[in-house]
Amino acid sequence: MAETRAQTVSAASALTTFIESQSESAVGVSHHHALALQVQYDLQYQHDWTAIKVHTHSGTSSSDESLLPRPLLSGLPAHHVYIHPDEQGDILKQGLTEKDVPVEEEWVLPTHIREKWSLRRFAEIFDAIEETPQNREAREGPTERKRYQRTRKRGKRLLMAVVNDDSTIVYYIIHDGIVKPRQN
């Protein structure tokens, strides 16, 4: 029995459908933009992030927004990605728990495993972003509990999403500058 062409063509994957739904023309999507959409899909459907946005322009310029070196993502993770060791101490001194600290929006840098990164390239990214993504509120925690008030400057940080050829994604926390390491 001969199969028709329509029968042999498999349905598009969920990721392909997602990328096509996020861009006007899937043919015109750059490699970096496609990486950003792949990471966005992973964060949204595998890690339960919300309010994810693709950024192509910087908000740091005092004049018009300038083009970022590559697309970045921002979004709200389902739980804290990182709490500075000094802040952990402050939280404990105030008699609070991690649940009393609102989750903050994070920057995400989508990359491919074969890309070569230098301090200069990281500096270009950090120079182009604000400490936290703009125009969003942190996810609110319980209102009847005492809330943590940040007394220290957060500093710039991002998650570097490294996409492998087999589509697995590994996330690394990258800070702008030197940061005191966590204590176990």
N, C-alpha and C positions, 0 to 999 in steps of 0.2 A: 504494500500500500504506500503510495507516494505521499509525502507530507508537503504541504504548501509552505511557502516562505513565511507566511504569517504564523504558522504553527511552530516553526523552528526557532524563531526569534524569541528569546526569553524576555520576560518583563524586566523593566529597569529596576535596579537595586533601590533600596530605600534612600541611600546616600545620593545616588544620581538624581532621583526624583526631588530630593531636598535641594540640591545645588541648582537644578533647573528652576525650581519654584522661587529661589532667592535672587536670581539674576534675570535680567531682561532677555539676554541671549546667551545660552550656554556655550555657544561657539566663541563668543567674544570675551570669555572669562580668562583672566591672566592666571598663570601658575600660582602666584602668591595669593590671589583672591580665592582660587579653588582650594588652596591649603587652608585659608581662613574659614571657608565654609565647611570643610571637612572637620576642622577642630570645633567649630560652632556646633555641628551636629553631635559630636562626641560629648561635648560639655552639656548640651541640652538633654540628650536622650540617655546618656550613660552615667552622668554625674549630677543630674538634676539641677543644673544652673538655670537661672531665670534672667530676664531682662538683658539678653545677650544682644550686643550691637557690633556691627563691623564698622571700624573707623578707617577712613582713608585720608582725612585731613586733621592737622594738629590744631589744638585749641590754645597753644601756648603763645602764638604770635600776637603781638599787640595790634598789628594791622590785620589784613585779611588772613583767614586760616590758610596755612601752607600745607602742601602735600606731605604726608608721612613717607618715610623711606619705603614702607611696605604696609599693607593692611594689618591693623591690630584689632583685637576683640576686647570688649569689656562686658562684664556681667556680674551677677550676684551668685556666688557659690551657695550650695545647700548648707555648708558649715564653714567654719573658719579655715582658711588655707594656712595662715601663719599668724602667730601672736609673738611679738618680740619678747625675749626672756625678761627684760626689765618690766615690761607691761604685765607679764605673768605674775611677777612679784607684787606689783601695784594692785592687781586684781585680788590676790590672796590677802594682802594687807587690809583691803577694804571689805573683806568678808564676802566677796562675790565669787561667782563661778563663771565658767566660760559662757553659759547661757545668758548671763547678764550683759555680755558684750555684744553689741549689734554686729552682724556680719557686714563687712565692707565690700564694696564693688572692687573688682580686681581687673588689671590689665592682663592680656594674654598675647604672646608673640608666637604666631604659628610659623614653624620652620620645618624643613625637611632634613632628614638625617645626613644627607650628603652635602649640606651647606657647610661652608667653613665660616666660623664666627671669630671675630677679633674684638679686642677692647674698643677699638675705634667704632666698629659697627654697633656694639652695644651702647656706646656713648651717643651715637646719632639717634638711636631709639629713645634713650632716656632724656636727651635734650628736647625731643619733640613731644613729650607727654607731660601732663600734670601729675602731681602726686597721686591723685585719685581721679578717675573719669568724672567728667562734669555732668550736671543736670540730672542727677539721680539722688535719691535719699537712700541711706542704709536701711536694710531690712530691720523692721522694728521687732523687738523682743517683747516679753510680757510687760504690761504696763503697771501691774500692781507690785512688781519687784523693784528693788533699788537698781539703778542703772550705772554702769561704769562710765566715768567721764575721763576721756583721754587727756593726759597732762604732758605727754611727750609727742614730738613731731613724728609722724609715721615714716617719712622718707619714701623715695620712689622705689617701687618694686614691680615685678611682673612675673607671670608664669610663662616660661618658655615651653611651648608645646612642640615636641619633636616627633614628627610623623615618620614612621618607617615605611619601607616598600610594601610590607604586608598589612598596612593600615593600622598597626598598633600605634598608640600615642603615649608618650612618656612626658610627664610634666616636671619641670625643675623651677624652683624659686630663685629668681635672679634679683639682687639688690643693686642699687646705684651707690657704690662706695663700699666701705668696710662696715660690717655689722657684727656685733657680738654674737658668737655662736650659742646655740641652745645648750643647756646643761641637762644631763640625764639624771 
